[in-house]
Amino acid sequence: MEKIRKALNERAGLRWGVLVLVGFVLSVNYYFYDAFSTLKDMLMTEFNFSNTQYGLFISFYSIPNTFLLMAVIGGIILDKLGIRRTGFMFVGFMAFGALLTAYGASTAYSNGGLGYGFMNSFLPDYSPQLKMMLLGRFFFGLGAETSIVVVSKILVKWFKGKDLALAFGLKVGFGRLGTFAALQLSPVLANGGASLPKAIWLAAILVCTGFLAFLVYMLLDAKLDKQITPLSTAKSEKDRFKVSDVFDILKNRAYLYIALLCVTFYSAVFPFLAFAPDFFADKFGFTAIESGRITSLLPVGTLFFTPFFGWLIDRKGRSATAMIFGSAALLIVHLIFGLTNIMPYVPMIILGIAFSLVPAAMWPSMVKLVDESKIGTAYGLMYSIQNLGLWAFPLIAGFTLDRTNPGNPAVSDYTWTILLFAALGVIGLAFALLLKREDKIRNFGVELPLNKR
């Protein structure tokens, strides 16, 4: 009798190998996003950015996903066209945007390179470098968010019922590894601004390497589909995407509470990280390198804590409870930063724990609320909602900083800016409590373990 060969996603070694491969794609995505956090002062000096313009540069990442709804459209495309074609398209956009951003910061461009004259011909209050970098940031954001949705669906495809929360926790860990590397390497490579383009070019090249890694994954995905397609029936009419699916997802209060927690929680973390090195330098007198190292305590903590919490949630459940504790910890940390002079080391570690608890519980919980055939749409919609905050709050934070520190002083008072993030923490905590209440009423099973018994 012929032995039946296991499908690739039934083989543990290959599953974890796939996680490493797509985790690398995620790492370089986060590396490029966070590489500019420790370069804020250098960008302001080299290209005459104001705090508001720096906030605009950070927020431009989210414009295609907020106003063009590209993350949700990407999720719909993902459910219709599949992982390979969608991933190739959007990881490609991510790499193109990274290269364009690096070109905008390059000496060749500043010396009159291709596009410089055109960018210099309008909006004179914005430097040509800023305008080209904004264009690059736009394309990077266009690809980056949908590529995260693609990675999420890849994990559901390979890990559903088999340590899914642990896989999502490790996915988050890979992202934080990219952030940690960016915060550590960028200020060193930039060398106080003398080698600023070099630091940005390295980030762009890493993103291009991530694109090559995704091409390797496509080969494995094609082979897996050949194995599992004959074992499954074709999509029924009810499994095909319809516009009404989006409205059906939004009618689910538990989904809405998670999405609103997502936007408030991430808006209190990622925009904060974009300003954190400068905040630590101004409040505590640290150098750019020291501030980057302190800020990197957060991704280092999440690198280890998120997989551990994911492992626990797979086996013990309590996802909604984890989101409540993580939201409360986030609020406490921002109040400490805004209202006390406590040194930032321990609060950053606590923030790292908070930033582990919430993602480890939140992302895999989607499989309890949404059918797998619509999971790409659900994740894409959630990322679009999240990006509304990632667009708005860097701008609001930069504007608040300028208004509370008139005259562009060398050392800024961040009190009101940090309290803005604390207010987001209060709102996020409220949504986490509402989620637990809704789960208790509707019995979705958000508090139950994810692993099959």
C-alpha positions as CSV (number, residue, x, y, z in Angstrom):
1,M,0.0,0.0,0.0
2,E,1.4,3.4,-1.0
3,K,2.3,5.6,1.9
4,I,0.3,8.9,1.9
5,R,2.8,11.9,2.1
6,K,2.0,14.6,4.5
7,A,1.2,18.0,3.2
8,L,3.9,20.6,3.7
9,N,1.9,22.4,6.4
10,E,1.7,19.1,8.4
11,R,5.5,18.9,8.7
12,A,6.6,20.9,11.7
13,G,10.1,21.6,10.4
14,L,8.8,23.2,7.2
15,R,6.1,25.2,9.2
16,W,8.7,26.8,11.4
17,G,11.0,27.3,8.4
18,V,8.2,29.2,6.6
19,L,7.8,31.3,9.7
20,V,11.5,32.3,9.7
21,L,11.3,33.1,6.0
22,V,8.2,35.4,6.1
23,G,9.4,36.7,9.5
24,F,12.4,38.0,7.8
25,V,10.1,39.9,5.3
26,L,8.4,41.4,8.3
27,S,11.7,42.3,10.1
28,V,13.0,44.3,7.2
29,N,9.6,46.0,6.9
30,Y,9.8,47.2,10.5
31,Y,13.5,48.0,10.2
32,F,12.8,50.5,7.4
33,Y,9.8,52.0,9.2
34,D,11.7,52.6,12.5
35,A,15.1,53.4,11.0
36,F,14.2,57.1,11.0
37,S,13.3,57.3,14.7
38,T,16.9,58.0,15.8
39,L,17.6,60.2,12.8
40,K,15.0,62.9,13.6
41,D,17.5,65.6,14.6
42,M,19.8,64.8,11.7
43,L,16.9,65.1,9.2
44,M,15.9,68.4,10.8
45,T,19.5,69.7,10.4
46,E,20.3,68.2,7.0
47,F,17.1,68.8,5.2
48,N,15.6,71.6,7.4
49,F,12.6,69.5,8.6
50,S,10.4,71.0,11.4
51,N,8.8,68.8,14.0
52,T,5.5,69.0,12.1
53,Q,7.3,68.0,8.8
54,Y,9.0,65.1,10.5
55,G,5.5,64.0,11.8
56,L,4.2,64.4,8.3
57,F,7.0,62.1,7.0
58,I,6.2,59.5,9.5
59,S,2.4,59.7,8.9
60,F,2.7,59.6,5.1
61,Y,3.2,55.9,5.4
62,S,-0.4,55.5,6.4
63,I,-2.0,57.8,3.8
64,P,-2.6,55.0,1.2
65,N,-4.0,52.7,3.9
66,T,-6.2,55.3,5.5
67,F,-7.6,57.4,2.7
68,L,-7.3,55.0,-0.2
69,L,-8.2,52.0,2.0
70,M,-5.4,50.0,0.4
71,A,-4.9,47.7,3.4
72,V,-8.6,46.5,3.2
73,I,-8.5,46.5,-0.6
74,G,-5.3,44.5,-0.3
75,G,-7.0,42.1,2.0
76,I,-9.9,41.7,-0.5
77,I,-7.3,41.2,-3.3
78,L,-5.6,38.6,-1.1
79,D,-8.8,36.6,-0.6
80,K,-9.5,36.7,-4.4
81,L,-6.1,36.4,-6.0
82,G,-4.3,34.4,-3.3
83,I,-1.1,34.8,-1.4
84,R,1.5,34.6,-4.2
85,R,0.2,37.2,-6.6
86,T,-0.9,39.6,-3.8
87,G,2.4,39.2,-1.9
88,F,4.5,39.7,-5.0
89,M,2.7,42.9,-5.9
90,F,2.7,44.5,-2.5
91,V,6.1,43.4,-1.2
92,G,7.3,44.8,-4.5
93,F,5.6,48.2,-3.8
94,M,7.3,48.1,-0.4
95,A,10.8,47.6,-1.9
96,F,10.2,50.3,-4.6
97,G,9.1,52.8,-1.9
98,A,12.1,52.1,0.2
99,L,14.5,52.7,-2.7
100,L,12.7,55.9,-3.6
101,T,13.0,57.2,0.0
102,A,16.7,56.4,0.1
103,Y,17.1,58.2,-3.3
104,G,15.4,61.3,-1.9
105,A,17.9,61.4,0.9
106,S,21.0,60.7,-1.3
107,T,23.7,63.1,-2.3
108,A,23.2,62.2,-6.0
109,Y,19.6,63.5,-5.7
110,S,20.5,66.6,-3.7
111,N,23.1,67.5,-6.3
112,G,20.5,67.9,-9.0
113,G,19.6,64.3,-9.7
114,L,16.6,63.0,-11.6
115,G,13.4,64.6,-10.3
116,Y,15.2,67.3,-8.1
117,G,14.2,70.2,-10.4
118,F,10.6,69.2,-10.5
119,M,10.4,68.7,-6.7
120,N,12.0,72.1,-6.2
121,S,9.4,73.8,-8.5
122,F,6.4,73.7,-6.1
123,L,5.6,74.0,-2.3
124,P,8.8,76.0,-1.5
125,D,8.2,75.6,2.3
126,Y,9.0,71.9,1.8
127,S,12.5,70.9,0.8
128,P,12.9,68.8,-2.4
129,Q,14.4,66.0,-0.3
130,L,11.3,65.9,1.9
131,K,8.9,65.8,-1.1
132,M,10.8,62.9,-2.7
133,M,11.0,61.0,0.6
134,L,7.3,61.6,1.1
135,L,6.6,59.9,-2.2
136,G,8.8,57.0,-1.3
137,R,7.2,56.7,2.1
138,F,3.8,56.6,0.3
139,F,4.8,53.7,-1.8
140,F,6.5,51.9,1.1
141,G,3.3,52.3,3.1
142,L,1.2,51.1,0.2
143,G,3.0,47.9,0.1
144,A,4.1,47.4,3.7
145,E,0.7,47.2,5.4
146,T,-0.8,44.7,2.9
147,S,2.4,42.6,3.1
148,I,1.7,42.3,6.9
149,V,-1.8,41.1,6.0
150,V,-0.3,38.6,3.6
151,V,2.1,37.3,6.3
152,S,-0.9,37.0,8.7
153,K,-2.8,34.9,6.2
154,I,0.3,32.8,5.6
155,L,0.4,31.9,9.3
156,V,-3.3,31.0,9.4
157,K,-2.7,28.8,6.3
158,W,0.3,27.0,7.9
159,F,-0.5,27.1,11.6
160,K,-4.3,27.0,12.2
161,G,-4.9,24.5,15.0
162,K,-1.1,24.1,15.5
163,D,0.3,26.8,17.8
164,L,-1.2,29.7,15.9
165,A,-0.9,32.2,18.8
166,L,2.8,31.2,19.2
167,A,3.3,31.7,15.5
168,F,1.7,35.1,15.7
169,G,3.8,35.9,18.8
170,L,7.0,34.9,16.9
171,K,5.8,37.0,13.9
172,V,5.5,40.0,16.2
173,G,9.0,39.1,17.6
174,F,10.5,39.2,14.1
175,G,8.9,42.6,13.6
176,R,10.4,43.8,16.9
177,L,13.8,42.4,16.0
178,G,13.7,44.7,12.9
179,T,12.8,47.6,15.1
180,F,15.6,46.8,17.6
181,A,18.2,46.5,14.8
182,A,17.0,49.8,13.3
183,L,17.3,51.7,16.7
184,Q,20.7,50.2,17.3
185,L,22.3,50.5,13.9
186,S,20.8,53.7,12.3
187,P,22.4,56.3,14.6
188,V,25.7,54.5,14.5
189,L,25.7,54.3,10.7
190,A,24.5,57.9,10.3
191,N,27.5,59.1,12.4
192,G,25.8,62.3,13.6
193,G,24.5,63.1,10.1
194,A,27.9,62.7,8.3
195,S,26.7,59.4,6.8
196,L,22.9,59.9,6.9
197,P,22.3,58.6,3.4
198,K,24.3,55.5,4.1
199,A,22.0,54.6,7.0
200,I,18.9,55.1,4.9
201,W,20.3,53.1,1.9
202,L,21.1,50.1,4.1
203,A,17.5,50.1,5.3
204,A,16.3,50.2,1.7
205,I,18.6,47.3,0.6
206,L,17.3,45.2,3.4
207,V,13.8,45.7,2.2
208,C,14.9,44.5,-1.3
209,T,16.4,41.4,0.3
210,G,13.0,40.8,2.0
211,F,11.4,40.8,-1.5
212,L,13.8,38.1,-2.6
213,A,12.9,36.0,0.5
214,F,9.2,36.3,-0.4
215,L,10.0,34.9,-3.9
216,V,11.5,31.9,-2.2
217,Y,8.3,31.5,-0.1
218,M,6.2,31.6,-3.3
219,L,7.8,28.3,-4.4
220,L,6.8,26.6,-1.2
221,D,3.3,28.1,-1.3
222,A,2.8,26.8,-4.9
223,K,3.8,23.3,-3.8
224,L,1.5,23.3,-0.8
225,D,-1.4,24.4,-3.0
226,K,-0.8,21.5,-5.3
227,Q,-1.0,19.2,-2.3
228,I,-4.1,20.6,-0.6
229,T,-6.2,21.7,-3.5
230,P,-7.3,18.2,-4.6
231,L,-8.2,17.5,-1.0
232,S,-10.6,20.5,-0.8
233,T,-13.6,21.4,-2.8
234,A,-13.8,24.5,-5.0
235,K,-15.0,27.7,-3.4
236,S,-18.7,27.6,-2.9
237,E,-20.8,30.7,-3.8
238,K,-21.0,31.7,-0.1
239,D,-17.2,31.7,0.1
240,R,-16.7,34.1,-2.7
241,F,-16.0,37.7,-1.7
242,K,-18.9,40.2,-1.8
243,V,-18.9,43.8,-0.7
244,S,-21.5,42.9,1.9
245,D,-18.8,40.8,3.6
246,V,-17.1,44.0,4.8
247,F,-20.4,45.3,6.4
248,D,-21.0,41.8,7.9
249,I,-17.6,41.9,9.6
250,L,-18.2,45.5,10.9
251,K,-21.6,44.4,12.4
252,N,-19.7,42.1,14.7
253,R,-19.2,44.2,17.9
254,A,-16.4,42.0,19.2
255,Y,-14.5,42.6,15.9
256,L,-15.1,46.4,16.2
257,Y,-13.9,46.5,19.7
258,I,-10.7,44.7,18.8
259,A,-10.2,47.0,15.8
260,L,-10.7,50.1,17.9
261,L,-8.4,48.8,20.6
262,C,-5.9,48.1,17.8
263,V,-6.0,51.7,16.5
264,T,-5.8,53.4,19.9
265,F,-3.1,51.0,21.3
266,Y,-0.8,51.1,18.3
267,S,-1.3,54.9,18.0
268,A,0.0,55.2,21.5
269,V,3.1,53.1,20.7
270,F,4.4,53.5,17.1
271,P,4.1,57.3,17.0
272,F,5.6,57.4,20.5
273,L,8.6,55.3,19.2
274,A,9.1,57.8,16.4
275,F,9.6,60.6,18.9
276,A,11.0,58.6,21.8
277,P,14.8,58.9,21.1
278,D,14.4,62.7,20.9
279,F,12.1,62.7,24.0
280,F,14.8,60.8,26.0
281,A,17.5,63.1,24.7
282,D,15.6,66.2,25.7
283,K,14.2,65.1,29.0
284,F,17.2,63.1,30.3
285,G,20.1,64.5,28.3
286,F,21.0,61.3,26.5
287,T,23.0,61.2,23.3
288,A,21.3,59.9,20.1
289,I,23.0,56.6,20.4
290,E,22.1,56.2,24.1
291,S,18.5,57.2,23.3
292,G,18.3,54.7,20.5
293,R,19.5,51.9,22.9
294,I,17.0,52.8,25.6
295,T,14.2,52.9,23.0
296,S,15.3,49.5,21.7
297,L,14.5,48.0,25.2
298,L,10.9,47.9,24.0
299,P,11.5,45.6,20.9
300,V,14.0,43.5,22.8
301,G,11.3,42.8,25.5
302,T,8.6,42.0,22.9
303,L,11.0,39.8,21.0
304,F,11.0,37.4,24.0
305,F,7.7,38.1,25.7
306,T,5.3,38.0,22.7
307,P,6.1,34.4,21.7
308,F,5.9,33.3,25.4
309,F,2.5,35.0,25.8
310,G,1.4,33.5,22.5
311,W,2.4,30.0,23.7
312,L,0.3,30.6,26.9
313,I,-2.7,31.8,24.9
314,D,-2.6,28.8,22.7
315,R,-2.8,26.5,25.7
316,K,-4.7,28.6,28.4
317,G,-6.7,31.2,26.4
318,R,-7.7,34.4,28.2
319,S,-7.0,36.6,25.2
320,A,-9.4,39.4,26.2
321,T,-8.0,39.4,29.7
322,A,-4.5,39.8,28.2
323,M,-5.6,42.8,26.2
324,I,-7.0,44.4,29.3
325,F,-3.7,44.0,31.3
326,G,-1.6,45.2,28.3
327,S,-3.8,48.3,27.8
328,A,-3.6,49.2,31.5
329,A,0.2,48.8,31.5
330,L,0.5,51.1,28.5
331,L,-1.5,53.8,30.2
332,I,0.6,53.6,33.4
333,V,3.9,53.9,31.4
334,H,2.8,57.0,29.5
335,L,1.7,58.6,32.8
336,I,5.1,57.8,34.3
337,F,6.8,59.4,31.3
338,G,4.6,62.4,31.2
339,L,4.3,63.3,34.9
340,T,7.4,62.0,36.6
341,N,11.2,62.1,36.2
342,I,11.7,58.4,36.7
343,M,14.5,57.1,34.5
344,P,13.1,55.4,31.4
345,Y,14.7,51.9,31.7
346,V,12.1,50.1,33.7
347,P,9.1,51.8,32.2
348,M,10.3,50.8,28.7
349,I,10.5,47.2,29.8
350,I,7.0,47.4,31.2
351,L,5.9,49.0,27.9
352,G,7.6,46.0,26.1
353,I,5.5,43.6,28.2
354,A,2.3,45.6,27.3
355,F,3.3,45.6,23.7
356,S,3.7,41.8,23.9
357,L,0.4,41.0,25.6
358,V,-1.9,42.9,23.3
359,P,-0.6,41.7,19.9
360,A,-0.1,38.1,21.1
361,A,-3.8,38.0,22.1
362,M,-5.3,40.3,19.5
363,W,-4.2,39.0,16.0
364,P,-4.9,35.3,16.5
365,S,-8.3,36.1,18.0
366,M,-9.5,36.9,14.5
367,V,-9.9,33.2,13.8
368,K,-12.6,33.1,16.5
369,L,-14.6,35.9,14.9
370,V,-14.2,35.6,11.1
371,D,-14.5,32.7,8.6
372,E,-11.1,31.7,7.2
373,S,-12.2,32.5,3.7
374,K,-12.7,36.1,4.7
375,I,-9.6,36.4,7.0
376,G,-7.6,38.5,4.5
377,T,-10.5,41.0,4.3
378,A,-10.8,41.1,8.1
379,Y,-7.1,41.7,8.7
380,G,-6.9,44.2,5.9
381,L,-9.9,46.2,7.3
382,M,-8.3,46.1,10.7
383,Y,-5.0,47.4,9.3
384,S,-6.8,50.2,7.5
385,I,-8.5,51.3,10.8
386,Q,-5.1,51.0,12.5
387,N,-3.5,53.2,9.9
388,L,-6.0,56.0,10.5
389,G,-4.3,56.4,13.9
390,L,-0.8,55.9,12.5
391,W,-1.5,58.7,10.0
392,A,-3.1,61.1,12.4
393,F,-1.1,60.8,15.6
394,P,2.4,61.5,14.4
395,L,1.0,64.7,12.9
396,I,-0.9,65.6,16.0
397,A,2.2,64.8,18.2
398,G,4.5,66.9,16.0
399,F,2.0,69.7,15.9
400,T,1.5,69.5,19.7
401,L,5.3,69.6,20.2
402,D,5.7,72.7,18.0
403,R,2.8,74.5,19.7
404,T,4.0,73.8,23.2
405,N,7.5,74.7,22.3
406,P,7.4,77.9,20.3
407,G,10.5,79.0,18.5
408,N,11.9,75.5,17.8
409,P,14.1,75.3,21.0
410,A,17.0,72.9,21.1
411,V,15.4,71.1,24.1
412,S,11.7,70.5,23.9
413,D,9.2,69.9,26.7
414,Y,7.3,66.7,25.8
415,T,4.8,66.7,28.7
416,W,1.6,67.4,26.7
417,T,2.7,65.2,23.8
418,I,3.2,62.2,26.1
419,L,-0.2,62.9,27.9
420,L,-1.8,62.7,24.4
421,F,-0.5,59.1,24.2
422,A,-1.8,58.4,27.8
423,A,-5.2,59.6,26.7
424,L,-5.1,57.0,23.9
425,G,-4.3,54.4,26.6
426,V,-7.4,55.2,28.5
427,I,-9.6,54.8,25.4
428,G,-7.9,51.5,24.5
429,L,-8.5,50.1,28.0
430,A,-12.2,50.9,27.6
431,F,-12.4,48.9,24.4
432,A,-10.6,46.0,25.9
433,L,-13.1,45.9,28.7
434,L,-16.0,46.1,26.2
435,L,-14.5,43.2,24.2
436,K,-14.4,40.9,27.3
437,R,-18.0,41.8,28.1
438,E,-19.2,41.2,24.5
439,D,-17.3,37.8,24.4
440,K,-19.1,36.8,27.6
441,I,-22.5,37.7,26.1
442,R,-22.0,36.2,22.6
443,N,-19.8,33.3,23.6
444,F,-17.3,33.7,20.7
445,G,-14.6,31.8,22.6
446,V,-12.1,34.7,22.7
447,E,-11.1,33.6,26.2
448,L,-10.7,29.9,25.2
449,P,-7.4,28.3,24.2
450,L,-6.5,28.3,20.4
451,N,-4.9,24.9,20.1
452,K,-7.1,22.0,19.1
453,R,-7.7,19.5,21.9
